[in-house]
């Protein structure tokens, strides 16, 4: 995707739409697609996680989670700020 392709796609969206990128792992890929998503801002995300998550990916039932982590996830689910965003996905983004 070129800069012009990206500009053309972004011009179709509301000007206050947030843009998020995939977190964790390393390296970069060319832009492959844009996807409109709703994410929730995570309270106290781990260093290796992004500050936004899909609500469906939040789960506080892992045996490995500390009590504090479970409380943060519960707080996020109950009170986390939801935003509509555009995900810019790289060619291999689905593998991350």
C-alpha positions as protocol buffer text, in pm:
chain_id: "A"
residue {
  index: 1
  type: UNK
  ca { x: 0 y: 0 z: 0 }
}
residue {
  index: 2
  type: UNK
  ca { x: 136 y: 341 z: -93 }
}
residue {
  index: 3
  type: UNK
  ca { x: 109 y: 668 z: 100 }
}
residue {
  index: 4
  type: UNK
  ca { x: -155 y: 783 z: -150 }
}
residue {
  index: 5
  type: UNK
  ca { x: -358 y: 462 z: -99 }
}
residue {
  index: 6
  type: UNK
  ca { x: -343 y: 517 z: 277 }
}
residue {
  index: 7
  type: UNK
  ca { x: -438 y: 884 z: 249 }
}
residue {
  index: 8
  type: UNK
  ca { x: -733 y: 798 z: 24 }
}
residue {
  index: 9
  type: UNK
  ca { x: -856 y: 535 z: 271 }
}
residue {
  index: 10
  type: UNK
  ca { x: -813 y: 765 z: 574 }
}
residue {
  index: 11
  type: UNK
  ca { x: -1000 y: 1051 z: 404 }
}
residue {
  index: 12
  type: UNK
  ca { x: -1312 y: 831 z: 408 }
}
residue {
  index: 13
  type: UNK
  ca { x: -1305 y: 808 z: 789 }
}
residue {
  index: 14
  type: UNK
  ca { x: -1412 y: 1056 z: 1057 }
}
residue {
  index: 15
  type: UNK
  ca { x: -1126 y: 1292 z: 1139 }
}
residue {
  index: 16
  type: UNK
  ca { x: -1127 y: 1192 z: 1509 }
}
residue {
  index: 17
  type: UNK
  ca { x: -1089 y: 819 z: 1442 }
}
residue {
  index: 18
  type: UNK
  ca { x: -799 y: 670 z: 1639 }
}
residue {
  index: 19
  type: UNK
  ca { x: -537 y: 468 z: 1453 }
}
residue {
  index: 20
  type: UNK
  ca { x: -376 y: 176 z: 1633 }
}
residue {
  index: 21
  type: UNK
  ca { x: -87 y: -50 z: 1538 }
}
residue {
  index: 22
  type: UNK
  ca { x: -15 y: -404 z: 1639 }
}
residue {
  index: 23
  type: UNK
  ca { x: 207 y: -436 z: 1944 }
}
residue {
  index: 24
  type: UNK
  ca { x: 465 y: -689 z: 2061 }
}
residue {
  index: 25
  type: UNK
  ca { x: 713 y: -887 z: 1851 }
}
residue {
  index: 26
  type: UNK
  ca { x: 955 y: -702 z: 1626 }
}
residue {
  index: 27
  type: UNK
  ca { x: 1009 y: -597 z: 1269 }
}
residue {
  index: 28
  type: UNK
  ca { x: 789 y: -422 z: 1022 }
}
residue {
  index: 29
  type: UNK
  ca { x: 568 y: -520 z: 730 }
}
residue {
  index: 30
  type: UNK
  ca { x: 416 y: -325 z: 445 }
}
residue {
  index: 31
  type: UNK
  ca { x: 57 y: -214 z: 508 }
}
residue {
  index: 32
  type: UNK
  ca { x: -181 y: -483 z: 386 }
}
residue {
  index: 33
  type: UNK
  ca { x: -524 y: -368 z: 500 }
}
residue {
  index: 34
  type: UNK
  ca { x: -719 y: -128 z: 718 }
}
residue {
  index: 35
  type: UNK
  ca { x: -983 y: -264 z: 951 }
}
residue {
  index: 36
  type: UNK
  ca { x: -1226 y: -68 z: 1163 }
}
residue {
  index: 37
  type: UNK
  ca { x: -1240 y: -216 z: 1512 }
}
residue {
  index: 38
  type: UNK
  ca { x: -1357 y: -127 z: 1860 }
}
residue {
  index: 39
  type: UNK
  ca { x: -1096 y: -166 z: 2133 }
}
residue {
  index: 40
  type: UNK
  ca { x: -1085 y: -108 z: 2506 }
}
residue {
  index: 41
  type: UNK
  ca { x: -803 y: 78 z: 2681 }
}
residue {
  index: 42
  type: UNK
  ca { x: -636 y: -166 z: 2920 }
}
residue {
  index: 43
  type: UNK
  ca { x: -563 y: -67 z: 3279 }
}
residue {
  index: 44
  type: UNK
  ca { x: -194 y: -136 z: 3355 }
}
residue {
  index: 45
  type: UNK
  ca { x: -107 y: -341 z: 3044 }
}
residue {
  index: 46
  type: UNK
  ca { x: 196 y: -567 z: 3066 }
}
residue {
  index: 47
  type: UNK
  ca { x: 506 y: -434 z: 2890 }
}
residue {
  index: 48
  type: UNK
  ca { x: 467 y: -693 z: 2613 }
}
residue {
  index: 49
  type: UNK
  ca { x: 99 y: -611 z: 2545 }
}
residue {
  index: 50
  type: UNK
  ca { x: -54 y: -318 z: 2366 }
}
residue {
  index: 51
  type: UNK
  ca { x: -242 y: -50 z: 2557 }
}
residue {
  index: 52
  type: UNK
  ca { x: -562 y: -141 z: 2370 }
}
residue {
  index: 53
  type: UNK
  ca { x: -721 y: -485 z: 2334 }
}
residue {
  index: 54
  type: UNK
  ca { x: -1028 y: -634 z: 2176 }
}
residue {
  index: 55
  type: UNK
  ca { x: -1277 y: -684 z: 2457 }
}
residue {
  index: 56
  type: UNK
  ca { x: -1328 y: -1044 z: 2343 }
}
residue {
  index: 57
  type: UNK
  ca { x: -957 y: -1112 z: 2409 }
}
residue {
  index: 58
  type: UNK
  ca { x: -973 y: -1005 z: 2774 }
}
residue {
  index: 59
  type: UNK
  ca { x: -993 y: -1296 z: 3015 }
}
residue {
  index: 60
  type: UNK
  ca { x: -917 y: -1295 z: 3387 }
}
residue {
  index: 61
  type: UNK
  ca { x: -938 y: -1671 z: 3437 }
}
residue {
  index: 62
  type: UNK
  ca { x: -576 y: -1768 z: 3365 }
}
residue {
  index: 63
  type: UNK
  ca { x: -412 y: -1972 z: 3641 }
}
residue {
  index: 64
  type: UNK
  ca { x: -89 y: -1778 z: 3586 }
}
residue {
  index: 65
  type: UNK
  ca { x: -243 y: -1435 z: 3658 }
}
residue {
  index: 66
  type: UNK
  ca { x: -177 y: -1260 z: 3985 }
}
residue {
  index: 67
  type: UNK
  ca { x: -467 y: -1127 z: 4189 }
}
residue {
  index: 68
  type: UNK
  ca { x: -368 y: -774 z: 4083 }
}
residue {
  index: 69
  type: UNK
  ca { x: -366 y: -870 z: 3714 }
}
residue {
  index: 70
  type: UNK
  ca { x: -711 y: -1028 z: 3748 }
}
residue {
  index: 71
  type: UNK
  ca { x: -839 y: -711 z: 3916 }
}
residue {
  index: 72
  type: UNK
  ca { x: -693 y: -496 z: 3637 }
}
residue {
  index: 73
  type: UNK
  ca { x: -864 y: -709 z: 3373 }
}
residue {
  index: 74
  type: UNK
  ca { x: -1196 y: -695 z: 3559 }
}
residue {
  index: 75
  type: UNK
  ca { x: -1159 y: -316 z: 3593 }
}
residue {
  index: 76
  type: UNK
  ca { x: -1079 y: -289 z: 3222 }
}
residue {
  index: 77
  type: UNK
  ca { x: -1383 y: -497 z: 3123 }
}
residue {
  index: 78
  type: UNK
  ca { x: -1615 y: -299 z: 3351 }
}
residue {
  index: 79
  type: UNK
  ca { x: -1481 y: 54 z: 3309 }
}
residue {
  index: 80
  type: UNK
  ca { x: -1222 y: 63 z: 3030 }
}
residue {
  index: 81
  type: UNK
  ca { x: -1261 y: 336 z: 2771 }
}
residue {
  index: 82
  type: UNK
  ca { x: -1392 y: 194 z: 2443 }
}
residue {
  index: 83
  type: UNK
  ca { x: -1281 y: 359 z: 2121 }
}
residue {
  index: 84
  type: UNK
  ca { x: -1351 y: 302 z: 1755 }
}
residue {
  index: 85
  type: UNK
  ca { x: -1018 y: 271 z: 1579 }
}
residue {
  index: 86
  type: UNK
  ca { x: -857 y: 177 z: 1252 }
}
residue {
  index: 87
  type: UNK
  ca { x: -614 y: -112 z: 1265 }
}
residue {
  index: 88
  type: UNK
  ca { x: -337 y: -92 z: 1009 }
}
residue {
  index: 89
  type: UNK
  ca { x: -242 y: -452 z: 950 }
}
residue {
  index: 90
  type: UNK
  ca { x: 86 y: -560 z: 795 }
}
residue {
  index: 91
  type: UNK
  ca { x: 119 y: -843 z: 544 }
}
residue {
  index: 92
  type: UNK
  ca { x: 177 y: -1100 z: 823 }
}
residue {
  index: 93
  type: UNK
  ca { x: -20 y: -918 z: 1093 }
}
residue {
  index: 94
  type: UNK
  ca { x: -261 y: -1207 z: 1143 }
}
residue {
  index: 95
  type: UNK
  ca { x: 33 y: -1419 z: 1267 }
}
residue {
  index: 96
  type: UNK
  ca { x: 103 y: -1187 z: 1562 }
}
